[in-house]
Amino acid sequence: MEPAEAVQRAGEVADKVLQYRRDSSGWKVCRQSNGVSVSWRPSVEFPGHLYRGEGVVDAPPARVWDYIKPEAGGRRQQWDENVTNFEIVQTISDTLCVSRTTTPSAAMKLISPRDFVDLVLVRTYEDGTISSNATNVEHPSCPPQPGYVRGFNHACGCLCEPLPGDPGRTKLVTFFQTDLSGLLPRSAVDSFFPRSMASFYANLEQALRG
């Protein structure tokens, strides 16, 4: 991917994620537990759902970011049960890259291992919010590989937001908009994501305490 094209597309994706964050209309809560709320609304990018997770994490934004930031060999691989490997395929700038993520089987192996190739942008805002933003992309060095079903992320991201007056904690907002591909029952997909997102927050909190 040409750098100029990558920069433009990544910027558009980050703007979409920010729009999702600001638009409170149409969300339906599908799971609430331990202070974490997961909601959804129909995606306009594919025939599936856009999911939003919200929760307050007991750590400052910089520390939370250290545990979720997109980096090869980073902390996220150690605690996120939905990531078996994360690799950088192409570095475009210090805030923009192409990555490949592999995920394990799930839902009692009804969902087989997946891999995702994404354009990933890290963006920092004036209020101190740090975000990662991603969408699917094709890359010549990452053709579909045996043993994995190629999935496709549509505009998704994580935002680590400072809590005014409470510098020791972070509002973490996540957006997932993923086409898992394959002939999966709709019910299996619809039950997997809310449960998986709630586990994401619980496992992150546990890792931060450790």
mmCIF file of the C-alpha atoms, coordinates in Angstrom:
data_MODEL
# 
_entry.id   MODEL 
# 
loop_
_atom_site.group_PDB 
_atom_site.id 
_atom_site.type_symbol 
_atom_site.label_atom_id 
_atom_site.label_alt_id 
_atom_site.label_comp_id 
_atom_site.label_asym_id 
_atom_site.label_entity_id 
_atom_site.label_seq_id 
_atom_site.pdbx_PDB_ins_code 
_atom_site.Cartn_x 
_atom_site.Cartn_y 
_atom_site.Cartn_z 
_atom_site.occupancy 
_atom_site.B_iso_or_equiv 
_atom_site.pdbx_formal_charge 
_atom_site.auth_seq_id 
_atom_site.auth_comp_id 
_atom_site.auth_asym_id 
_atom_site.auth_atom_id 
_atom_site.pdbx_PDB_model_num 
ATOM 1   C CA . MET A 1 1   ? 0.000   0.000   0.000  1.00 0.00 ? 1   MET A CA 1 
ATOM 2   C CA . GLU A 1 2   ? 1.319   3.418   -0.954 1.00 0.00 ? 2   GLU A CA 1 
ATOM 3   C CA . PRO A 1 3   ? 2.029   5.601   2.096  1.00 0.00 ? 3   PRO A CA 1 
ATOM 4   C CA . ALA A 1 4   ? -0.155  8.511   0.948  1.00 0.00 ? 4   ALA A CA 1 
ATOM 5   C CA . GLU A 1 5   ? -3.108  6.188   0.349  1.00 0.00 ? 5   GLU A CA 1 
ATOM 6   C CA . ALA A 1 6   ? -2.566  4.494   3.713  1.00 0.00 ? 6   ALA A CA 1 
ATOM 7   C CA . VAL A 1 7   ? -2.453  7.806   5.571  1.00 0.00 ? 7   VAL A CA 1 
ATOM 8   C CA . GLN A 1 8   ? -5.685  8.982   3.963  1.00 0.00 ? 8   GLN A CA 1 
ATOM 9   C CA . ARG A 1 9   ? -7.563  5.740   4.568  1.00 0.00 ? 9   ARG A CA 1 
ATOM 10  C CA . ALA A 1 10  ? -6.353  5.407   8.153  1.00 0.00 ? 10  ALA A CA 1 
ATOM 11  C CA . GLY A 1 11  ? -7.380  8.977   8.896  1.00 0.00 ? 11  GLY A CA 1 
ATOM 12  C CA . GLU A 1 12  ? -10.867 8.283   7.559  1.00 0.00 ? 12  GLU A CA 1 
ATOM 13  C CA . VAL A 1 13  ? -11.136 5.215   9.792  1.00 0.00 ? 13  VAL A CA 1 
ATOM 14  C CA . ALA A 1 14  ? -10.027 7.148   12.902 1.00 0.00 ? 14  ALA A CA 1 
ATOM 15  C CA . ASP A 1 15  ? -12.617 9.818   12.104 1.00 0.00 ? 15  ASP A CA 1 
ATOM 16  C CA . LYS A 1 16  ? -15.302 7.106   11.866 1.00 0.00 ? 16  LYS A CA 1 
ATOM 17  C CA . VAL A 1 17  ? -14.322 5.658   15.235 1.00 0.00 ? 17  VAL A CA 1 
ATOM 18  C CA . LEU A 1 18  ? -14.493 9.125   16.781 1.00 0.00 ? 18  LEU A CA 1 
ATOM 19  C CA . GLN A 1 19  ? -17.929 9.584   15.189 1.00 0.00 ? 19  GLN A CA 1 
ATOM 20  C CA . TYR A 1 20  ? -19.084 6.286   16.723 1.00 0.00 ? 20  TYR A CA 1 
ATOM 21  C CA . ARG A 1 21  ? -17.860 7.576   20.087 1.00 0.00 ? 21  ARG A CA 1 
ATOM 22  C CA . ARG A 1 22  ? -19.803 10.825  19.793 1.00 0.00 ? 22  ARG A CA 1 
ATOM 23  C CA . ASP A 1 23  ? -23.031 9.390   18.369 1.00 0.00 ? 23  ASP A CA 1 
ATOM 24  C CA . SER A 1 24  ? -25.182 8.029   21.204 1.00 0.00 ? 24  SER A CA 1 
ATOM 25  C CA . SER A 1 25  ? -28.194 7.151   19.043 1.00 0.00 ? 25  SER A CA 1 
ATOM 26  C CA . GLY A 1 26  ? -29.453 3.676   18.234 1.00 0.00 ? 26  GLY A CA 1 
ATOM 27  C CA . TRP A 1 27  ? -27.380 1.636   20.694 1.00 0.00 ? 27  TRP A CA 1 
ATOM 28  C CA . LYS A 1 28  ? -29.011 -1.366  22.367 1.00 0.00 ? 28  LYS A CA 1 
ATOM 29  C CA . VAL A 1 29  ? -27.420 -2.771  25.523 1.00 0.00 ? 29  VAL A CA 1 
ATOM 30  C CA . CYS A 1 30  ? -26.820 -6.516  25.185 1.00 0.00 ? 30  CYS A CA 1 
ATOM 31  C CA . ARG A 1 31  ? -24.587 -7.229  28.194 1.00 0.00 ? 31  ARG A CA 1 
ATOM 32  C CA . GLN A 1 32  ? -23.763 -5.545  31.501 1.00 0.00 ? 32  GLN A CA 1 
ATOM 33  C CA . SER A 1 33  ? -21.463 -6.959  34.177 1.00 0.00 ? 33  SER A CA 1 
ATOM 34  C CA . ASN A 1 34  ? -18.910 -5.666  36.672 1.00 0.00 ? 34  ASN A CA 1 
ATOM 35  C CA . GLY A 1 35  ? -19.279 -2.074  35.527 1.00 0.00 ? 35  GLY A CA 1 
ATOM 36  C CA . VAL A 1 36  ? -18.805 -2.933  31.848 1.00 0.00 ? 36  VAL A CA 1 
ATOM 37  C CA . SER A 1 37  ? -21.556 -2.242  29.330 1.00 0.00 ? 37  SER A CA 1 
ATOM 38  C CA . VAL A 1 38  ? -21.652 -3.792  25.841 1.00 0.00 ? 38  VAL A CA 1 
ATOM 39  C CA . SER A 1 39  ? -24.129 -2.478  23.282 1.00 0.00 ? 39  SER A CA 1 
ATOM 40  C CA . TRP A 1 40  ? -24.702 -2.832  19.577 1.00 0.00 ? 40  TRP A CA 1 
ATOM 41  C CA . ARG A 1 41  ? -26.375 -1.289  16.583 1.00 0.00 ? 41  ARG A CA 1 
ATOM 42  C CA . PRO A 1 42  ? -26.546 -2.402  12.939 1.00 0.00 ? 42  PRO A CA 1 
ATOM 43  C CA . SER A 1 43  ? -23.363 -1.842  10.985 1.00 0.00 ? 43  SER A CA 1 
ATOM 44  C CA . VAL A 1 44  ? -23.554 0.298   7.869  1.00 0.00 ? 44  VAL A CA 1 
ATOM 45  C CA . GLU A 1 45  ? -20.381 -1.337  6.506  1.00 0.00 ? 45  GLU A CA 1 
ATOM 46  C CA . PHE A 1 46  ? -21.359 -5.011  6.382  1.00 0.00 ? 46  PHE A CA 1 
ATOM 47  C CA . PRO A 1 47  ? -24.388 -7.230  7.201  1.00 0.00 ? 47  PRO A CA 1 
ATOM 48  C CA . GLY A 1 48  ? -23.580 -7.502  10.888 1.00 0.00 ? 48  GLY A CA 1 
ATOM 49  C CA . HIS A 1 49  ? -23.303 -5.473  14.084 1.00 0.00 ? 49  HIS A CA 1 
ATOM 50  C CA . LEU A 1 50  ? -21.140 -2.644  15.360 1.00 0.00 ? 50  LEU A CA 1 
ATOM 51  C CA . TYR A 1 51  ? -20.387 -3.350  19.021 1.00 0.00 ? 51  TYR A CA 1 
ATOM 52  C CA . ARG A 1 52  ? -19.414 -0.806  21.677 1.00 0.00 ? 52  ARG A CA 1 
ATOM 53  C CA . GLY A 1 53  ? -17.856 -1.638  25.030 1.00 0.00 ? 53  GLY A CA 1 
ATOM 54  C CA . GLU A 1 54  ? -17.550 0.892   27.866 1.00 0.00 ? 54  GLU A CA 1 
ATOM 55  C CA . GLY A 1 55  ? -15.915 0.574   31.239 1.00 0.00 ? 55  GLY A CA 1 
ATOM 56  C CA . VAL A 1 56  ? -13.711 2.363   33.761 1.00 0.00 ? 56  VAL A CA 1 
ATOM 57  C CA . VAL A 1 57  ? -10.317 0.766   34.356 1.00 0.00 ? 57  VAL A CA 1 
ATOM 58  C CA . ASP A 1 58  ? -8.363  1.251   37.594 1.00 0.00 ? 58  ASP A CA 1 
ATOM 59  C CA . ALA A 1 59  ? -5.143  2.535   36.029 1.00 0.00 ? 59  ALA A CA 1 
ATOM 60  C CA . PRO A 1 60  ? -3.993  5.782   34.365 1.00 0.00 ? 60  PRO A CA 1 
ATOM 61  C CA . PRO A 1 61  ? -4.458  6.082   30.584 1.00 0.00 ? 61  PRO A CA 1 
ATOM 62  C CA . ALA A 1 62  ? -0.736  5.693   29.815 1.00 0.00 ? 62  ALA A CA 1 
ATOM 63  C CA . ARG A 1 63  ? -0.582  2.410   31.732 1.00 0.00 ? 63  ARG A CA 1 
ATOM 64  C CA . VAL A 1 64  ? -3.786  1.071   30.176 1.00 0.00 ? 64  VAL A CA 1 
ATOM 65  C CA . TRP A 1 65  ? -2.445  1.992   26.755 1.00 0.00 ? 65  TRP A CA 1 
ATOM 66  C CA . ASP A 1 66  ? 0.752   0.070   27.467 1.00 0.00 ? 66  ASP A CA 1 
ATOM 67  C CA . TYR A 1 67  ? -1.361  -3.069  27.869 1.00 0.00 ? 67  TYR A CA 1 
ATOM 68  C CA . ILE A 1 68  ? -3.517  -2.683  24.748 1.00 0.00 ? 68  ILE A CA 1 
ATOM 69  C CA . LYS A 1 69  ? -1.349  -0.859  22.207 1.00 0.00 ? 69  LYS A CA 1 
ATOM 70  C CA . PRO A 1 70  ? -0.706  -2.573  18.869 1.00 0.00 ? 70  PRO A CA 1 
ATOM 71  C CA . GLU A 1 71  ? 2.887   -3.779  18.980 1.00 0.00 ? 71  GLU A CA 1 
ATOM 72  C CA . ALA A 1 72  ? 4.625   -7.027  18.107 1.00 0.00 ? 72  ALA A CA 1 
ATOM 73  C CA . GLY A 1 73  ? 5.572   -8.955  21.241 1.00 0.00 ? 73  GLY A CA 1 
ATOM 74  C CA . GLY A 1 74  ? 3.608   -6.488  23.360 1.00 0.00 ? 74  GLY A CA 1 
ATOM 75  C CA . ARG A 1 75  ? 1.728   -7.034  26.595 1.00 0.00 ? 75  ARG A CA 1 
ATOM 76  C CA . ARG A 1 76  ? -1.618  -7.640  24.894 1.00 0.00 ? 76  ARG A CA 1 
ATOM 77  C CA . GLN A 1 77  ? -0.530  -11.044 23.612 1.00 0.00 ? 77  GLN A CA 1 
ATOM 78  C CA . GLN A 1 78  ? 0.120   -12.064 27.205 1.00 0.00 ? 78  GLN A CA 1 
ATOM 79  C CA . TRP A 1 79  ? -3.369  -11.401 28.579 1.00 0.00 ? 79  TRP A CA 1 
ATOM 80  C CA . ASP A 1 80  ? -5.853  -11.133 25.686 1.00 0.00 ? 80  ASP A CA 1 
ATOM 81  C CA . GLU A 1 81  ? -7.302  -14.614 25.217 1.00 0.00 ? 81  GLU A CA 1 
ATOM 82  C CA . ASN A 1 82  ? -8.504  -13.636 21.733 1.00 0.00 ? 82  ASN A CA 1 
ATOM 83  C CA . VAL A 1 83  ? -5.017  -12.892 20.384 1.00 0.00 ? 83  VAL A CA 1 
ATOM 84  C CA . THR A 1 84  ? -2.556  -15.705 19.714 1.00 0.00 ? 84  THR A CA 1 
ATOM 85  C CA . ASN A 1 85  ? -0.145  -13.598 17.678 1.00 0.00 ? 85  ASN A CA 1 
ATOM 86  C CA . PHE A 1 86  ? 0.293   -10.022 16.495 1.00 0.00 ? 86  PHE A CA 1 
ATOM 87  C CA . GLU A 1 87  ? 2.900   -9.071  13.929 1.00 0.00 ? 87  GLU A CA 1 
ATOM 88  C CA . ILE A 1 88  ? 3.812   -5.913  12.041 1.00 0.00 ? 88  ILE A CA 1 
ATOM 89  C CA . VAL A 1 89  ? 3.758   -6.581  8.312  1.00 0.00 ? 89  VAL A CA 1 
ATOM 90  C CA . GLN A 1 90  ? 4.699   -3.079  7.160  1.00 0.00 ? 90  GLN A CA 1 
ATOM 91  C CA . THR A 1 91  ? 5.703   0.032   9.096  1.00 0.00 ? 91  THR A CA 1 
ATOM 92  C CA . ILE A 1 92  ? 4.499   3.155   7.312  1.00 0.00 ? 92  ILE A CA 1 
ATOM 93  C CA . SER A 1 93  ? 5.280   5.674   10.061 1.00 0.00 ? 93  SER A CA 1 
ATOM 94  C CA . ASP A 1 94  ? 5.739   5.697   13.820 1.00 0.00 ? 94  ASP A CA 1 
ATOM 95  C CA . THR A 1 95  ? 1.946   5.805   14.226 1.00 0.00 ? 95  THR A CA 1 
ATOM 96  C CA . LEU A 1 96  ? 0.783   3.807   11.185 1.00 0.00 ? 96  LEU A CA 1 
ATOM 97  C CA . CYS A 1 97  ? 1.366   0.193   10.195 1.00 0.00 ? 97  CYS A CA 1 
ATOM 98  C CA . VAL A 1 98  ? -0.107  -2.889  8.564  1.00 0.00 ? 98  VAL A CA 1 
ATOM 99  C CA . SER A 1 99  ? -0.536  -5.775  10.992 1.00 0.00 ? 99  SER A CA 1 
ATOM 100 C CA . ARG A 1 100 ? -1.575  -9.421  10.995 1.00 0.00 ? 100 ARG A CA 1 
ATOM 101 C CA . THR A 1 101 ? -3.437  -10.759 14.017 1.00 0.00 ? 101 THR A CA 1 
ATOM 102 C CA . THR A 1 102 ? -4.290  -14.413 14.612 1.00 0.00 ? 102 THR A CA 1 
ATOM 103 C CA . THR A 1 103 ? -7.041  -15.549 16.952 1.00 0.00 ? 103 THR A CA 1 
ATOM 104 C CA . PRO A 1 104 ? -7.756  -18.960 18.516 1.00 0.00 ? 104 PRO A CA 1 
ATOM 105 C CA . SER A 1 105 ? -10.796 -21.126 18.034 1.00 0.00 ? 105 SER A CA 1 
ATOM 106 C CA . ALA A 1 106 ? -13.794 -20.045 20.096 1.00 0.00 ? 106 ALA A CA 1 
ATOM 107 C CA . ALA A 1 107 ? -17.361 -20.962 21.059 1.00 0.00 ? 107 ALA A CA 1 
ATOM 108 C CA . MET A 1 108 ? -16.416 -24.573 21.819 1.00 0.00 ? 108 MET A CA 1 
ATOM 109 C CA . LYS A 1 109 ? -14.458 -24.660 18.544 1.00 0.00 ? 109 LYS A CA 1 
ATOM 110 C CA . LEU A 1 110 ? -17.521 -23.749 16.501 1.00 0.00 ? 110 LEU A CA 1 
ATOM 111 C CA . ILE A 1 111 ? -15.498 -20.681 15.451 1.00 0.00 ? 111 ILE A CA 1 
ATOM 112 C CA . SER A 1 112 ? -12.183 -21.896 14.031 1.00 0.00 ? 112 SER A CA 1 
ATOM 113 C CA . PRO A 1 113 ? -8.924  -19.878 14.198 1.00 0.00 ? 113 PRO A CA 1 
ATOM 114 C CA . ARG A 1 114 ? -9.026  -16.608 12.252 1.00 0.00 ? 114 ARG A CA 1 
ATOM 115 C CA . ASP A 1 115 ? -6.465  -14.182 10.937 1.00 0.00 ? 115 ASP A CA 1 
ATOM 116 C CA . PHE A 1 116 ? -6.918  -10.490 10.200 1.00 0.00 ? 116 PHE A CA 1 
ATOM 117 C CA . VAL A 1 117 ? -4.753  -8.127  8.159  1.00 0.00 ? 117 VAL A CA 1 
ATOM 118 C CA . ASP A 1 118 ? -5.354  -4.511  9.154  1.00 0.00 ? 118 ASP A CA 1 
ATOM 119 C CA . LEU A 1 119 ? -4.226  -0.974  8.600  1.00 0.00 ? 119 LEU A CA 1 
ATOM 120 C CA . VAL A 1 120 ? -3.666  0.365   12.140 1.00 0.00 ? 120 VAL A CA 1 
ATOM 121 C CA . LEU A 1 121 ? -3.352  4.019   13.176 1.00 0.00 ? 121 LEU A CA 1 
ATOM 122 C CA . VAL A 1 122 ? -2.477  5.346   16.625 1.00 0.00 ? 122 VAL A CA 1 
ATOM 123 C CA . ARG A 1 123 ? -3.924  8.781   17.274 1.00 0.00 ? 123 ARG A CA 1 
ATOM 124 C CA . THR A 1 124 ? -3.568  11.083  20.304 1.00 0.00 ? 124 THR A CA 1 
ATOM 125 C CA . TYR A 1 125 ? -6.074  13.830  21.063 1.00 0.00 ? 125 TYR A CA 1 
ATOM 126 C CA . GLU A 1 126 ? -5.662  17.169  22.845 1.00 0.00 ? 126 GLU A CA 1 
ATOM 127 C CA . ASP A 1 127 ? -7.603  15.972  25.897 1.00 0.00 ? 127 ASP A CA 1 
ATOM 128 C CA . GLY A 1 128 ? -5.067  13.170  26.420 1.00 0.00 ? 128 GLY A CA 1 
ATOM 129 C CA . THR A 1 129 ? -7.119  10.401  24.805 1.00 0.00 ? 129 THR A CA 1 
ATOM 130 C CA . ILE A 1 130 ? -5.006  7.761   23.067 1.00 0.00 ? 130 ILE A CA 1 
ATOM 131 C CA . SER A 1 131 ? -6.644  5.592   20.435 1.00 0.00 ? 131 SER A CA 1 
ATOM 132 C CA . SER A 1 132 ? -5.889  2.732   18.094 1.00 0.00 ? 132 SER A CA 1 
ATOM 133 C CA . ASN A 1 133 ? -7.950  2.549   14.927 1.00 0.00 ? 133 ASN A CA 1 
ATOM 134 C CA . ALA A 1 134 ? -8.032  -0.274  12.400 1.00 0.00 ? 134 ALA A CA 1 
ATOM 135 C CA . THR A 1 135 ? -9.686  -1.619  9.263  1.00 0.00 ? 135 THR A CA 1 
ATOM 136 C CA . ASN A 1 136 ? -9.050  -4.526  6.926  1.00 0.00 ? 136 ASN A CA 1 
ATOM 137 C CA . VAL A 1 137 ? -6.568  -4.210  4.098  1.00 0.00 ? 137 VAL A CA 1 
ATOM 138 C CA . GLU A 1 138 ? -5.017  -6.523  1.535  1.00 0.00 ? 138 GLU A CA 1 
ATOM 139 C CA . HIS A 1 139 ? -1.242  -6.947  1.606  1.00 0.00 ? 139 HIS A CA 1 
ATOM 140 C CA . PRO A 1 140 ? 0.902   -8.972  -0.821 1.00 0.00 ? 140 PRO A CA 1 
ATOM 141 C CA . SER A 1 141 ? 2.933   -10.582 1.954  1.00 0.00 ? 141 SER A CA 1 
ATOM 142 C CA . CYS A 1 142 ? -0.201  -11.824 3.769  1.00 0.00 ? 142 CYS A CA 1 
ATOM 143 C CA . PRO A 1 143 ? -2.231  -14.119 1.518  1.00 0.00 ? 143 PRO A CA 1 
ATOM 144 C CA . PRO A 1 144 ? -4.760  -16.416 3.214  1.00 0.00 ? 144 PRO A CA 1 
ATOM 145 C CA . GLN A 1 145 ? -2.909  -19.116 5.140  1.00 0.00 ? 145 GLN A CA 1 
ATOM 146 C CA . PRO A 1 146 ? -3.732  -22.784 5.816  1.00 0.00 ? 146 PRO A CA 1 
ATOM 147 C CA . GLY A 1 147 ? -5.356  -23.366 9.172  1.00 0.00 ? 147 GLY A CA 1 
ATOM 148 C CA . TYR A 1 148 ? -6.950  -19.905 9.350  1.00 0.00 ? 148 TYR A CA 1 
ATOM 149 C CA . VAL A 1 149 ? -10.147 -18.394 8.024  1.00 0.00 ? 149 VAL A CA 1 
ATOM 150 C CA . ARG A 1 150 ? -9.526  -14.828 6.854  1.00 0.00 ? 150 ARG A CA 1 
ATOM 151 C CA . GLY A 1 151 ? -11.747 -12.418 8.769  1.00 0.00 ? 151 GLY A CA 1 
ATOM 152 C CA . PHE A 1 152 ? -12.311 -8.753  8.060  1.00 0.00 ? 152 PHE A CA 1 
ATOM 153 C CA . ASN A 1 153 ? -12.369 -5.894  10.539 1.00 0.00 ? 153 ASN A CA 1 
ATOM 154 C CA . HIS A 1 154 ? -14.361 -2.865  9.500  1.00 0.00 ? 154 HIS A CA 1 
ATOM 155 C CA . ALA A 1 155 ? -13.658 0.472   11.185 1.00 0.00 ? 155 ALA A CA 1 
ATOM 156 C CA . CYS A 1 156 ? -12.928 -0.448  14.797 1.00 0.00 ? 156 CYS A CA 1 
ATOM 157 C CA . GLY A 1 157 ? -10.812 0.875   17.640 1.00 0.00 ? 157 GLY A CA 1 
ATOM 158 C CA . CYS A 1 158 ? -10.030 1.416   21.314 1.00 0.00 ? 158 CYS A CA 1 
ATOM 159 C CA . LEU A 1 159 ? -9.974  4.774   23.087 1.00 0.00 ? 159 LEU A CA 1 
ATOM 160 C CA . CYS A 1 160 ? -8.191  5.326   26.408 1.00 0.00 ? 160 CYS A CA 1 
ATOM 161 C CA . GLU A 1 161 ? -9.838  8.451   27.796 1.00 0.00 ? 161 GLU A CA 1 
ATOM 162 C CA . PRO A 1 162 ? -8.700  10.386  30.886 1.00 0.00 ? 162 PRO A CA 1 
ATOM 163 C CA . LEU A 1 163 ? -11.311 10.768  33.613 1.00 0.00 ? 163 LEU A CA 1 
ATOM 164 C CA . PRO A 1 164 ? -11.535 14.436  34.662 1.00 0.00 ? 164 PRO A CA 1 
ATOM 165 C CA . GLY A 1 165 ? -10.471 14.791  38.288 1.00 0.00 ? 165 GLY A CA 1 
ATOM 166 C CA . ASP A 1 166 ? -9.433  11.138  38.545 1.00 0.00 ? 166 ASP A CA 1 
ATOM 167 C CA . PRO A 1 167 ? -5.979  10.726  36.942 1.00 0.00 ? 167 PRO A CA 1 
ATOM 168 C CA . GLY A 1 168 ? -5.563  7.225   38.364 1.00 0.00 ? 168 GLY A CA 1 
ATOM 169 C CA . ARG A 1 169 ? -8.375  5.738   36.289 1.00 0.00 ? 169 ARG A CA 1 
ATOM 170 C CA . THR A 1 170 ? -9.290  5.476   32.604 1.00 0.00 ? 170 THR A CA 1 
ATOM 171 C CA . LYS A 1 171 ? -12.515 5.364   30.607 1.00 0.00 ? 171 LYS A CA 1 
ATOM 172 C CA . LEU A 1 172 ? -11.890 2.634   28.038 1.00 0.00 ? 172 LEU A CA 1 
ATOM 173 C CA . VAL A 1 173 ? -14.231 2.589   25.053 1.00 0.00 ? 173 VAL A CA 1 
ATOM 174 C CA . THR A 1 174 ? -13.932 -0.176  22.463 1.00 0.00 ? 174 THR A CA 1 
ATOM 175 C CA . PHE A 1 175 ? -15.574 -0.654  19.085 1.00 0.00 ? 175 PHE A CA 1 
ATOM 176 C CA . PHE A 1 176 ? -15.629 -3.965  17.235 1.00 0.00 ? 176 PHE A CA 1 
ATOM 177 C CA . GLN A 1 177 ? -17.123 -4.382  13.775 1.00 0.00 ? 177 GLN A CA 1 
ATOM 178 C CA . THR A 1 178 ? -15.878 -7.736  12.564 1.00 0.00 ? 178 THR A CA 1 
ATOM 179 C CA . ASP A 1 179 ? -16.898 -10.030 9.740  1.00 0.00 ? 179 ASP A CA 1 
ATOM 180 C CA . LEU A 1 180 ? -15.697 -13.448 10.917 1.00 0.00 ? 180 LEU A CA 1 
ATOM 181 C CA . SER A 1 181 ? -16.410 -14.979 7.477  1.00 0.00 ? 181 SER A CA 1 
ATOM 182 C CA . GLY A 1 182 ? -17.088 -18.677 7.083  1.00 0.00 ? 182 GLY A CA 1 
ATOM 183 C CA . LEU A 1 183 ? -20.472 -20.352 7.351  1.00 0.00 ? 183 LEU A CA 1 
ATOM 184 C CA . LEU A 1 184 ? -21.186 -19.474 10.971 1.00 0.00 ? 184 LEU A CA 1 
ATOM 185 C CA . PRO A 1 185 ? -24.661 -19.453 12.523 1.00 0.00 ? 185 PRO A CA 1 
ATOM 186 C CA . ARG A 1 186 ? -25.775 -15.883 13.173 1.00 0.00 ? 186 ARG A CA 1 
ATOM 187 C CA . SER A 1 187 ? -26.708 -16.839 16.721 1.00 0.00 ? 187 SER A CA 1 
ATOM 188 C CA . ALA A 1 188 ? -23.166 -18.037 17.439 1.00 0.00 ? 188 ALA A CA 1 
ATOM 189 C CA . VAL A 1 189 ? -21.657 -14.754 16.243 1.00 0.00 ? 189 VAL A CA 1 
ATOM 190 C CA . ASP A 1 190 ? -24.203 -12.638 18.116 1.00 0.00 ? 190 ASP A CA 1 
ATOM 191 C CA . SER A 1 191 ? -23.512 -14.425 21.404 1.00 0.00 ? 191 SER A CA 1 
ATOM 192 C CA . PHE A 1 192 ? -19.730 -14.553 20.948 1.00 0.00 ? 192 PHE A CA 1 
ATOM 193 C CA . PHE A 1 193 ? -18.953 -10.840 20.653 1.00 0.00 ? 193 PHE A CA 1 
ATOM 194 C CA . PRO A 1 194 ? -20.701 -9.480  23.784 1.00 0.00 ? 194 PRO A CA 1 
ATOM 195 C CA . ARG A 1 195 ? -19.216 -12.267 25.901 1.00 0.00 ? 195 ARG A CA 1 
ATOM 196 C CA . SER A 1 196 ? -15.786 -11.813 24.356 1.00 0.00 ? 196 SER A CA 1 
ATOM 197 C CA . MET A 1 197 ? -15.813 -8.050  24.900 1.00 0.00 ? 197 MET A CA 1 
ATOM 198 C CA . ALA A 1 198 ? -16.821 -8.408  28.549 1.00 0.00 ? 198 ALA A CA 1 
ATOM 199 C CA . SER A 1 199 ? -13.946 -10.867 29.003 1.00 0.00 ? 199 SER A CA 1 
ATOM 200 C CA . PHE A 1 200 ? -11.590 -8.368  27.361 1.00 0.00 ? 200 PHE A CA 1 
ATOM 201 C CA . TYR A 1 201 ? -12.229 -5.878  30.158 1.00 0.00 ? 201 TYR A CA 1 
ATOM 202 C CA . ALA A 1 202 ? -12.057 -8.487  32.924 1.00 0.00 ? 202 ALA A CA 1 
ATOM 203 C CA . ASN A 1 203 ? -8.782  -9.943  31.643 1.00 0.00 ? 203 ASN A CA 1 
ATOM 204 C CA . LEU A 1 204 ? -7.279  -6.469  31.206 1.00 0.00 ? 204 LEU A CA 1 
ATOM 205 C CA . GLU A 1 205 ? -8.149  -5.539  34.800 1.00 0.00 ? 205 GLU A CA 1 
ATOM 206 C CA . GLN A 1 206 ? -6.593  -8.764  36.033 1.00 0.00 ? 206 GLN A CA 1 
ATOM 207 C CA . ALA A 1 207 ? -3.418  -8.150  34.019 1.00 0.00 ? 207 ALA A CA 1 
ATOM 208 C CA . LEU A 1 208 ? -3.146  -4.596  35.364 1.00 0.00 ? 208 LEU A CA 1 
ATOM 209 C CA . ARG A 1 209 ? -3.501  -5.850  38.940 1.00 0.00 ? 209 ARG A CA 1 
ATOM 210 C CA . GLY A 1 210 ? -0.807  -8.465  38.350 1.00 0.00 ? 210 GLY A CA 1 
# 
